[in-house]
Amino acid sequence: MTGFLFELSFLLAAPVWLLMIFAPAWGPTARIAGSPLTVVPVLVVCLALAVPVFPELWSAVSSPDLDTFRELTALPDGAGAVWAQVIAWDLLIGQWMYREGRRLAIPALVMGPLLVLTILLSPFGLLVFLAVRAAKSRRSAVRP
């Protein structure tokens, strides 16, 4: 069951990512990407994985140290819960990036690869997006 839930966490987020990357101008995409409720199914999976290892999870977050966190992620449900949390967080970051990209009129050919990078390595994708966003904002402020 843990393996299924692990895979399900990404499968629940994937449709939103696909819309933002491949159909960014489609009307429903903006509505879907504008809703924080898109992460709720992923969070339900996260909770389903976290409940069986709650004592270990609580220990890892209430008094964080590397060994305690390593012990949590060594448990299948613990690793799955952390993974689902990452998937949910990445989706929220991606949705914000999508909305900001649309607001600033960043071309879809730029945003698509940035969103893919964010799916794979969200800290890198977010940092690159913040740089693109800053450059776009500066250019917009310079124009009369």
MDAnalysis code that builds the backbone (N, CA, C; Angstrom):
import MDAnalysis as mda
import numpy as np

u = mda.Universe.empty(432, n_residues=144, atom_resindex=np.repeat(np.arange(144), 3), trajectory=True)
u.add_TopologyAttr("name", ["N", "CA", "C"] * 144)
u.add_TopologyAttr("resid", np.arange(1, 145))
u.add_TopologyAttr("resname", ["MET", "THR", "GLY", "PHE", "LEU", "PHE", "GLU", "LEU", "SER", "PHE", "LEU", "LEU", "ALA", "ALA", "PRO", "VAL", "TRP", "LEU", "LEU", "MET", "ILE", "PHE", "ALA", "PRO", "ALA", "TRP", "GLY", "PRO", "THR", "ALA", "ARG", "ILE", "ALA", "GLY", "SER", "PRO", "LEU", "THR", "VAL", "VAL", "PRO", "VAL", "LEU", "VAL", "VAL", "CYS", "LEU", "ALA", "LEU", "ALA", "VAL", "PRO", "VAL", "PHE", "PRO", "GLU", "LEU", "TRP", "SER", "ALA", "VAL", "SER", "SER", "PRO", "ASP", "LEU", "ASP", "THR", "PHE", "ARG", "GLU", "LEU", "THR", "ALA", "LEU", "PRO", "ASP", "GLY", "ALA", "GLY", "ALA", "VAL", "TRP", "ALA", "GLN", "VAL", "ILE", "ALA", "TRP", "ASP", "LEU", "LEU", "ILE", "GLY", "GLN", "TRP", "MET", "TYR", "ARG", "GLU", "GLY", "ARG", "ARG", "LEU", "ALA", "ILE", "PRO", "ALA", "LEU", "VAL", "MET", "GLY", "PRO", "LEU", "LEU", "VAL", "LEU", "THR", "ILE", "LEU", "LEU", "SER", "PRO", "PHE", "GLY", "LEU", "LEU", "VAL", "PHE", "LEU", "ALA", "VAL", "ARG", "ALA", "ALA", "LYS", "SER", "ARG", "ARG", "SER", "ALA", "VAL", "ARG", "PRO"])
u.atoms.positions = np.array([
    [0.819, -1.207, 0.000],
    [0.000, 0.000, 0.000],
    [0.857, 1.263, 0.000],
    [1.968, 1.240, 0.714],
    [2.835, 2.415, 0.788],
    [3.357, 2.792, -0.590],
    [3.776, 1.805, -1.366],
    [4.269, 2.079, -2.710],
    [3.204, 2.712, -3.588],
    [1.986, 2.226, -3.477],
    [0.878, 2.785, -4.243],
    [0.638, 4.242, -3.853],
    [0.599, 4.527, -2.556],
    [0.369, 5.896, -2.087],
    [1.516, 6.816, -2.495],
    [2.733, 6.292, -2.457],
    [3.905, 7.067, -2.890],
    [3.707, 7.520, -4.339],
    [3.345, 6.599, -5.204],
    [3.131, 6.926, -6.617],
    [1.897, 7.804, -6.808],
    [0.858, 7.534, -6.039],
    [-0.379, 8.294, -6.153],
    [-0.155, 9.778, -5.856],
    [0.726, 10.088, -4.924],
    [0.940, 11.494, -4.568],
    [1.342, 12.307, -5.799],
    [2.224, 11.783, -6.634],
    [2.603, 12.520, -7.847],
    [1.498, 12.472, -8.895],
    [0.849, 11.323, -9.031],
    [-0.209, 11.210, -10.039],
    [-1.355, 12.188, -9.779],
    [-1.601, 12.506, -8.522],
    [-2.646, 13.473, -8.192],
    [-2.244, 14.901, -8.552],
    [-0.956, 15.184, -8.494],
    [-0.461, 16.530, -8.815],
    [-0.201, 16.707, -10.310],
    [0.099, 15.622, -11.006],
    [0.518, 15.699, -12.403],
    [-0.462, 16.431, -13.322],
    [-1.783, 16.232, -13.203],
    [-2.682, 16.950, -14.127],
    [-2.558, 18.472, -14.037],
    [-2.353, 18.980, -12.836],
    [-2.207, 20.428, -12.681],
    [-0.912, 20.887, -13.350],
    [0.165, 20.136, -13.121],
    [1.442, 20.467, -13.778],
    [1.282, 20.439, -15.294],
    [0.630, 19.405, -15.812],
    [0.459, 19.287, -17.262],
    [-0.318, 20.468, -17.825],
    [-1.360, 20.886, -17.138],
    [-2.116, 22.052, -17.591],
    [-1.251, 23.308, -17.606],
    [-0.504, 23.534, -16.543],
    [0.305, 24.751, -16.467],
    [1.404, 24.770, -17.528],
    [1.940, 23.600, -17.865],
    [3.038, 23.524, -18.827],
    [2.531, 23.502, -20.264],
    [1.511, 22.679, -20.538],
    [1.085, 22.461, -21.917],
    [-0.171, 23.221, -22.339],
    [-0.918, 23.761, -21.388],
    [-2.130, 24.532, -21.731],
    [-2.218, 25.785, -20.865],
    [-1.137, 26.576, -20.835],
    [-1.125, 27.715, -19.910],
    [-2.165, 28.787, -20.217],
    [-2.555, 28.935, -21.471],
    [-3.505, 29.988, -21.833],
    [-4.954, 29.511, -21.825],
    [-5.172, 28.227, -21.627],
    [-6.529, 27.694, -21.599],
    [-7.239, 28.231, -20.364],
    [-8.442, 28.709, -20.512],
    [-9.190, 29.341, -19.421],
    [-9.228, 28.555, -18.122],
    [-9.610, 27.283, -18.146],
    [-9.671, 26.529, -16.891],
    [-8.314, 26.370, -16.190],
    [-7.226, 26.448, -16.940],
    [-5.912, 26.295, -16.304],
    [-5.694, 27.368, -15.254],
    [-6.008, 28.612, -15.577],
    [-5.818, 29.703, -14.618],
    [-6.676, 29.497, -13.373],
    [-7.882, 29.033, -13.572],
    [-8.782, 28.795, -12.430],
    [-8.254, 27.658, -11.552],
    [-7.820, 26.581, -12.188],
    [-7.302, 25.434, -11.447],
    [-6.008, 25.799, -10.733],
    [-5.091, 26.434, -11.460],
    [-3.803, 26.805, -10.866],
    [-3.952, 27.895, -9.812],
    [-5.062, 28.604, -9.838],
    [-5.303, 29.639, -8.840],
    [-5.873, 29.115, -7.535],
    [-6.190, 27.851, -7.504],
    [-6.803, 27.283, -6.300],
    [-5.786, 26.517, -5.455],
    [-5.680, 26.855, -4.176],
    [-4.815, 26.066, -3.300],
    [-5.405, 24.686, -2.989],
    [-6.655, 24.474, -3.354],
    [-7.305, 23.190, -3.070],
    [-6.743, 22.043, -3.904],
    [-5.968, 22.369, -4.938],
    [-5.380, 21.320, -5.769],
    [-4.460, 20.411, -4.967],
    [-3.905, 20.916, -3.878],
    [-2.974, 20.104, -3.085],
    [-3.684, 19.225, -2.061],
    [-4.973, 19.440, -1.849],
    [-5.687, 18.676, -0.818],
    [-5.599, 17.164, -1.045],
    [-5.827, 16.653, -2.261],
    [-5.703, 15.197, -2.428],
    [-4.294, 14.678, -2.092],
    [-3.290, 15.443, -2.440],
    [-1.912, 15.035, -2.121],
    [-1.695, 15.061, -0.611],
    [-2.263, 16.050, 0.054],
    [-2.130, 16.126, 1.509],
    [-2.870, 14.992, 2.204],
    [-3.966, 14.541, 1.632],
    [-4.685, 13.384, 2.192],
    [-3.780, 12.151, 2.111],
    [-3.098, 11.984, 0.985],
    [-2.142, 10.880, 0.847],
    [-1.028, 11.038, 1.879],
    [-0.538, 12.251, 2.029],
    [0.514, 12.515, 3.018],
    [0.055, 12.100, 4.415],
    [-1.166, 12.472, 4.778],
    [-1.691, 12.103, 6.098],
    [-1.843, 10.595, 6.237],
    [-2.295, 9.933, 5.169],
    [-2.451, 8.478, 5.216],
    [-1.107, 7.793, 5.460],
    [-0.050, 8.370, 4.927],
    [1.283, 7.809, 5.139],
    [1.871, 8.235, 6.488],
    [1.517, 9.424, 6.954],
    [2.103, 9.968, 8.175],
    [1.491, 9.379, 9.457],
    [0.214, 9.076, 9.416],
    [-0.454, 8.592, 10.636],
    [0.228, 7.353, 11.225],
    [0.571, 6.341, 10.420],
    [1.200, 5.149, 11.013],
    [2.579, 5.405, 11.632],
    [3.229, 6.477, 11.207],
    [4.572, 6.774, 11.742],
    [4.577, 8.106, 12.503],
    [3.393, 8.473, 13.017],
    [3.296, 9.788, 13.673],
    [4.288, 9.977, 14.820],
    [4.509, 9.001, 15.681],
    [5.489, 9.227, 16.748],
    [6.889, 9.562, 16.196],
    [7.302, 8.842, 15.171],
    [8.611, 9.109, 14.566],
    [8.613, 10.460, 13.850],
    [7.505, 10.776, 13.184],
    [7.385, 12.060, 12.501],
    [7.432, 13.209, 13.499],
    [6.679, 13.063, 14.584],
    [6.665, 14.118, 15.608],
    [8.065, 14.316, 16.194],
    [8.735, 13.224, 16.449],
    [10.091, 13.310, 16.987],
    [11.015, 14.037, 16.008],
    [10.877, 13.751, 14.737],
    [11.746, 14.357, 13.724],
    [11.492, 15.851, 13.554],
    [10.247, 16.286, 13.721],
    [9.952, 17.704, 13.514],
    [9.988, 18.526, 14.798],
    [9.766, 17.897, 15.935],
    [9.743, 18.651, 17.197],
    [11.142, 18.859, 17.763],
    [12.044, 17.995, 17.420],
    [13.428, 18.131, 17.875],
    [14.337, 17.674, 16.729],
    [14.377, 18.482, 15.675],
    [15.048, 18.022, 14.463],
    [16.558, 17.846, 14.619],
    [16.997, 16.721, 14.167],
    [18.425, 16.479, 13.966],
    [18.531, 15.453, 12.841],
    [19.685, 15.363, 12.250],
    [19.856, 14.532, 11.071],
    [19.566, 13.055, 11.337],
    [20.015, 12.541, 12.462],
    [19.792, 11.118, 12.746],
    [18.309, 10.793, 12.914],
    [17.570, 11.657, 13.597],
    [16.132, 11.426, 13.784],
    [15.405, 11.478, 12.445],
    [15.780, 12.438, 11.615],
    [15.164, 12.542, 10.298],
    [15.523, 11.327, 9.436],
    [16.757, 10.871, 9.540],
    [17.191, 9.689, 8.798],
    [16.386, 8.462, 9.233],
    [16.126, 8.346, 10.536],
    [15.324, 7.227, 11.032],
    [13.898, 7.283, 10.482],
    [13.330, 8.484, 10.416],
    [11.983, 8.639, 9.862],
    [11.952, 8.227, 8.397],
    [12.890, 8.712, 7.628],
    [12.871, 8.423, 6.189],
    [13.326, 7.004, 5.857],
    [13.874, 6.302, 6.819],
    [14.204, 4.892, 6.612],
    [12.949, 4.021, 6.665],
    [11.882, 4.537, 7.253],
    [10.611, 3.821, 7.296],
    [9.854, 4.086, 5.991],
    [9.303, 3.070, 5.360],
    [8.590, 3.308, 4.094],
    [7.499, 4.379, 4.198],
    [6.666, 4.308, 5.228],
    [5.625, 5.320, 5.385],
    [6.220, 6.694, 5.673],
    [7.311, 6.733, 6.402],
    [7.968, 8.008, 6.691],
    [8.503, 8.652, 5.432],
    [9.206, 7.875, 4.611],
    [9.727, 8.406, 3.349],
    [8.576, 8.817, 2.437],
    [7.519, 8.010, 2.413],
    [6.364, 8.337, 1.582],
    [5.676, 9.614, 2.031],
    [5.546, 9.808, 3.335],
    [4.912, 11.023, 3.863],
    [5.737, 12.253, 3.515],
    [7.044, 12.150, 3.669],
    [7.915, 13.279, 3.314],
    [7.811, 13.558, 1.821],
    [7.798, 12.509, 1.001],
    [7.684, 12.673, -0.449],
    [6.372, 13.366, -0.812],
    [5.265, 12.929, -0.230],
    [3.969, 13.544, -0.534],
    [3.953, 15.005, -0.096],
    [4.585, 15.303, 1.021],
    [4.671, 16.696, 1.464],
    [5.468, 17.518, 0.459],
    [6.561, 16.973, -0.042],
    [7.368, 17.664, -1.055],
    [6.546, 17.882, -2.324],
    [5.791, 16.871, -2.737],
    [4.954, 16.998, -3.940],
    [3.935, 18.120, -3.756],
    [3.293, 18.181, -2.604],
    [2.297, 19.226, -2.341],
    [2.954, 20.604, -2.331],
    [4.084, 20.727, -1.668],
    [4.792, 22.006, -1.588],
    [5.248, 22.446, -2.973],
    [5.828, 21.518, -3.736],
    [6.278, 21.839, -5.088],
    [5.107, 22.306, -5.953],
    [3.955, 21.666, -5.798],
    [2.798, 22.075, -6.582],
    [2.366, 23.492, -6.218],
    [2.346, 23.815, -4.948],
    [1.993, 25.188, -4.556],
    [2.995, 26.200, -5.110],
    [4.267, 25.864, -5.062],
    [5.296, 26.744, -5.631],
    [5.073, 26.895, -7.138],
    [4.840, 25.774, -7.806],
    [4.605, 25.816, -9.246],
    [3.380, 26.638, -9.614],
    [2.322, 26.516, -8.842],
    [1.118, 27.297, -9.109],
    [1.387, 28.790, -8.934],
    [2.130, 29.137, -7.906],
    [2.469, 30.545, -7.717],
    [3.324, 31.045, -8.886],
    [4.307, 30.245, -9.290],
    [5.152, 30.624, -10.418],
    [4.305, 30.802, -11.683],
    [3.400, 29.889, -11.927],
    [2.522, 29.980, -13.097],
    [1.745, 31.300, -13.060],
    [1.122, 31.603, -11.931],
    [0.316, 32.831, -11.825],
    [1.173, 34.077, -11.996],
    [2.345, 34.074, -11.378],
    [3.252, 35.215, -11.525],
    [3.732, 35.348, -12.971],
    [4.047, 34.233, -13.591],
    [4.470, 34.253, -14.990],
    [3.398, 34.828, -15.894],
    [2.157, 34.448, -15.646],
    [1.050, 34.994, -16.446],
    [0.873, 36.485, -16.161],
    [0.955, 36.863, -14.904],
    [0.787, 38.281, -14.541],
    [1.851, 39.146, -15.195],
    [3.074, 38.638, -15.255],
    [4.182, 39.397, -15.825],
    [4.359, 39.152, -17.327],
    [3.485, 38.342, -17.914],
    [3.541, 38.021, -19.343],
    [4.879, 37.380, -19.725],
    [5.366, 36.496, -18.868],
    [6.564, 35.725, -19.210],
    [6.114, 34.663, -20.211],
    [6.786, 34.550, -21.338],
    [6.333, 33.620, -22.385],
    [6.251, 32.169, -21.901],
    [5.270, 31.458, -22.442],
    [5.072, 30.049, -22.086],
    [6.306, 29.216, -22.422],
    [7.044, 29.602, -23.458],
    [8.256, 28.862, -23.823],
    [9.369, 29.040, -22.785],
    [9.270, 30.039, -21.962],
    [10.197, 30.217, -20.835],
    [9.629, 29.520, -19.607],
    [8.342, 29.732, -19.353],
    [7.718, 29.181, -18.152],
    [7.646, 27.660, -18.175],
    [7.373, 27.068, -19.318],
    [7.262, 25.607, -19.397],
    [8.503, 24.904, -18.862],
    [9.692, 25.231, -19.403],
    [10.907, 24.594, -18.877],
    [11.167, 24.924, -17.406],
    [10.821, 26.136, -16.982],
    [10.998, 26.486, -15.567],
    [10.103, 25.636, -14.678],
    [8.889, 25.381, -15.123],
    [7.985, 24.544, -14.343],
    [8.467, 23.094, -14.314],
    [9.003, 22.612, -15.423],
    [9.556, 21.255, -15.441],
    [10.732, 21.172, -14.472],
    [11.603, 22.174, -14.497],
    [12.733, 22.198, -13.555],
    [12.227, 22.209, -12.117],
    [11.145, 22.917, -11.883],
    [10.579, 22.989, -10.532],
    [9.995, 21.650, -10.102],
    [9.389, 20.919, -11.030],
    [8.889, 19.587, -10.690],
    [10.046, 18.707, -10.229],
    [11.148, 18.787, -10.961],
    [12.280, 17.896, -10.706],
    [13.137, 18.356, -9.528],
    [13.439, 19.639, -9.491],
    [14.333, 20.199, -8.465],
    [13.803, 21.576, -8.072],
    [12.788, 21.588, -7.235],
    [12.086, 22.844, -6.956],
    [12.976, 23.979, -6.458],
    [13.983, 23.747, -5.622],
    [14.794, 24.901, -5.221],
    [15.494, 25.570, -6.408],
    [15.983, 24.775, -7.347],
    [16.642, 25.342, -8.519],
    [15.637, 26.067, -9.406],
    [14.497, 25.429, -9.656],
    [13.470, 26.046, -10.482],
    [12.976, 27.349, -9.894],
    [12.753, 27.367, -8.594],
    [12.290, 28.589, -7.945],
    [13.337, 29.690, -8.025],
    [14.594, 29.358, -7.783],
    [15.649, 30.377, -7.862],
    [15.773, 30.957, -9.269],
    [15.736, 30.095, -10.273],
    [15.816, 30.592, -11.654],
    [14.596, 31.454, -11.964],
    [13.424, 31.010, -11.535],
    [12.221, 31.803, -11.771],
    [12.318, 33.163, -11.090],
    [12.816, 33.192, -9.855],
    [12.937, 34.477, -9.158],
    [13.870, 35.422, -9.911],
    [14.921, 34.880, -10.504],
    [15.833, 35.711, -11.304],
    [15.122, 36.223, -12.558],
    [14.390, 35.346, -13.244],
    [13.640, 35.752, -14.440],
    [12.588, 36.789, -14.062],
    [11.921, 36.561, -12.973],
    [10.875, 37.481, -12.500],
    [11.466, 38.853, -12.185],
    [12.617, 38.868, -11.507],
    [13.264, 40.139, -11.178],
    [13.682, 40.874, -12.453],
    [14.249, 40.150, -13.399],
    [14.670, 40.777, -14.657],
    [13.458, 41.324, -15.408],
    [12.391, 40.565, -15.468],
    [11.168, 41.013, -16.151],
    [10.563, 42.218, -15.452],
    [10.571, 42.214, -14.135],
    [10.025, 43.351, -13.378],
    [10.876, 44.612, -13.599],
    [12.186, 44.434, -13.624],
    [13.076, 45.590, -13.876],
    [12.833, 46.177, -15.263],
    [12.713, 45.290, -16.262],
    [12.465, 45.749, -17.633],
    [11.128, 46.476, -17.721],
    [10.130, 45.972, -17.034],
    [8.806, 46.614, -17.063],
    [8.845, 47.971, -16.374],
    [9.643, 48.098, -15.325],
    [9.723, 49.361, -14.590],
    [10.480, 50.409, -15.398],
    [11.421, 50.015, -16.243],
    [12.221, 50.948, -17.045],
    [11.401, 51.523, -18.183],
    [10.493, 50.729, -18.762],
    [9.666, 51.192, -19.873],
    [8.692, 52.252, -19.397],
    [8.539, 53.307, -20.189],
    [7.609, 54.393, -19.786],
    [6.171, 54.008, -19.881],
])
